[in-house]
Amino acid sequence: MLRLLSLVFLVWVTTACTSVQADVVFGKARVKIGTLPDIFRVEFAHNDQQRAQGLMYRDELCPNCGMLFDFAESRIVAMWMKNTRVALDVAYFSEAGIISDIKTMAPYSLQPHPSSTEVRYALEMPAGWFAKNAVTVGQNIKIISAQKVKFR
């Protein structure tokens, strides 16, 4: 009986945690990346709750979809892939928009992927996206607009 109650409790906790994560709402941003002619529309994570969830729990990501993270100030940051089902690239960049690092991250990995220097922002895209589009360290990411989610 105790074992059954423990199992029911575990299922309840897992379901409760998943539903809380699903309620996170992200802002929208538009970014210009390197020398690419297009402006890309991405999700925008600007608060602790949004940054903590990021692209977790997604079964897929469209080829040009991604997420912009604003850390509010320049500092060394690190990303990991807990509960993230799709492989991602992350480009860390400064307040001036200069890309300092591009790293590929495997699904579900708990390995931290730190920036090599202080950065204000990170942009996650599908794995291989930056290489496929010839975007490299030293190039620029310009934030055209960033719309924060307003909470009531």
C-alpha positions as CSV (number, residue, x, y, z in Angstrom):
1,M,0.0,0.0,0.0
2,L,2.8,2.4,0.9
3,R,4.5,1.6,-2.4
4,L,1.3,2.4,-4.3
5,L,0.9,5.7,-2.5
6,S,4.5,6.6,-3.2
7,L,4.0,5.9,-6.9
8,V,0.8,8.0,-7.0
9,F,2.7,10.8,-5.2
10,L,5.6,10.6,-7.6
11,V,3.3,10.8,-10.6
12,W,1.4,13.7,-9.1
13,V,4.6,15.7,-8.4
14,T,6.0,15.0,-11.9
15,T,2.7,16.1,-13.5
16,A,2.5,19.2,-11.3
17,C,6.1,20.2,-12.2
18,T,5.5,19.7,-15.9
19,S,2.3,21.8,-15.9
20,V,4.0,24.6,-14.1
21,Q,6.8,24.7,-16.7
22,A,4.2,24.7,-19.5
23,D,2.7,27.9,-18.1
24,V,5.8,30.0,-18.8
25,V,5.1,32.7,-21.5
26,F,7.9,34.2,-23.5
27,G,8.2,37.6,-25.1
28,K,9.2,38.1,-28.8
29,A,12.3,39.5,-30.3
30,R,13.6,40.3,-33.8
31,V,17.3,39.9,-34.4
32,K,19.8,40.5,-37.3
33,I,22.5,37.9,-37.3
34,G,26.0,38.3,-38.9
35,T,25.8,39.2,-42.5
36,L,22.6,37.4,-43.2
37,P,20.0,39.5,-45.0
38,D,17.0,38.3,-43.0
39,I,15.7,39.5,-39.7
40,F,14.8,36.5,-37.5
41,R,11.8,36.4,-35.1
42,V,12.7,34.5,-31.9
43,E,11.3,33.9,-28.5
44,F,12.6,36.2,-25.7
45,A,13.5,35.1,-22.2
46,H,14.2,38.1,-20.0
47,N,13.3,37.0,-16.4
48,D,14.5,34.2,-14.2
49,Q,11.5,32.0,-14.8
50,Q,11.8,32.3,-18.6
51,R,15.6,31.8,-18.6
52,A,15.3,28.7,-16.3
53,Q,12.9,27.0,-18.7
54,G,14.3,28.2,-22.0
55,L,13.6,25.7,-24.8
56,M,12.9,22.8,-22.4
57,Y,10.1,20.3,-23.2
58,R,10.0,21.1,-26.9
59,D,9.7,18.1,-29.2
60,E,11.0,20.0,-32.2
61,L,12.2,23.5,-33.3
62,C,11.5,24.9,-36.7
63,P,14.7,25.5,-38.8
64,N,15.0,29.2,-38.1
65,C,13.4,29.3,-34.7
66,G,15.3,30.1,-31.5
67,M,15.3,32.0,-28.2
68,L,17.1,35.2,-27.1
69,F,18.2,35.3,-23.5
70,D,18.9,38.6,-21.8
71,F,20.9,38.3,-18.5
72,A,20.2,41.9,-17.6
73,E,23.9,42.6,-17.0
74,S,27.2,41.4,-18.5
75,R,28.7,38.3,-16.7
76,I,30.0,34.8,-17.3
77,V,27.0,32.6,-18.0
78,A,26.4,28.9,-18.7
79,M,23.7,26.9,-20.4
80,W,22.7,23.3,-19.9
81,M,20.2,21.0,-21.6
82,K,18.2,19.6,-18.7
83,N,14.8,18.5,-20.0
84,T,15.7,19.8,-23.5
85,R,14.8,17.3,-26.2
86,V,16.3,19.0,-29.2
87,A,20.0,19.6,-29.9
88,L,20.9,23.3,-29.9
89,D,23.7,25.8,-30.7
90,V,24.2,28.7,-28.4
91,A,25.9,31.9,-29.4
92,Y,27.0,34.1,-26.5
93,F,27.3,37.8,-27.3
94,S,28.2,41.1,-25.6
95,E,26.1,44.2,-25.0
96,A,27.8,45.6,-28.1
97,G,26.5,42.5,-30.1
98,I,29.9,40.8,-30.7
99,I,29.7,37.0,-30.7
100,S,32.3,35.5,-28.3
101,D,31.4,31.8,-28.4
102,I,29.3,29.4,-30.4
103,K,28.7,26.0,-28.7
104,T,26.7,22.9,-29.6
105,M,24.7,21.3,-26.9
106,A,23.4,17.7,-26.9
107,P,19.8,16.9,-25.7
108,Y,19.3,16.2,-22.0
109,S,23.0,16.9,-21.2
110,L,23.7,18.3,-17.7
111,Q,27.1,19.5,-18.8
112,P,27.4,23.3,-18.4
113,H,28.4,25.2,-21.5
114,P,29.9,28.5,-20.1
115,S,30.7,31.6,-22.0
116,S,34.5,32.3,-22.3
117,T,34.0,36.0,-21.3
118,E,31.4,38.2,-19.8
119,V,28.3,38.5,-22.0
120,R,24.9,40.1,-21.7
121,Y,23.0,37.9,-24.2
122,A,22.7,34.4,-25.6
123,L,20.9,33.2,-28.7
124,E,19.9,29.5,-29.0
125,M,19.1,28.1,-32.4
126,P,18.9,24.5,-33.7
127,A,22.2,22.6,-33.6
128,G,24.3,23.3,-36.7
129,W,22.4,26.5,-37.5
130,F,25.3,28.9,-37.1
131,A,27.7,26.8,-39.1
132,K,25.1,26.2,-41.8
133,N,24.6,30.0,-42.1
134,A,28.3,30.8,-41.9
135,V,27.8,32.8,-38.6
136,T,31.1,32.9,-36.7
137,V,32.7,34.2,-33.5
138,G,33.5,37.9,-33.9
139,Q,30.4,38.6,-36.0
140,N,27.6,40.7,-34.7
141,I,24.0,40.0,-33.5
142,K,21.8,43.1,-33.5
143,I,18.6,43.1,-31.5
144,I,16.1,45.0,-33.6
145,S,13.3,44.8,-31.0
146,A,12.5,42.9,-27.9
147,Q,9.0,42.7,-26.4
148,K,8.8,41.6,-22.8
149,V,5.8,39.8,-21.4
150,K,3.8,42.0,-19.1
151,F,2.5,40.2,-16.0
152,R,-0.7,41.3,-14.4
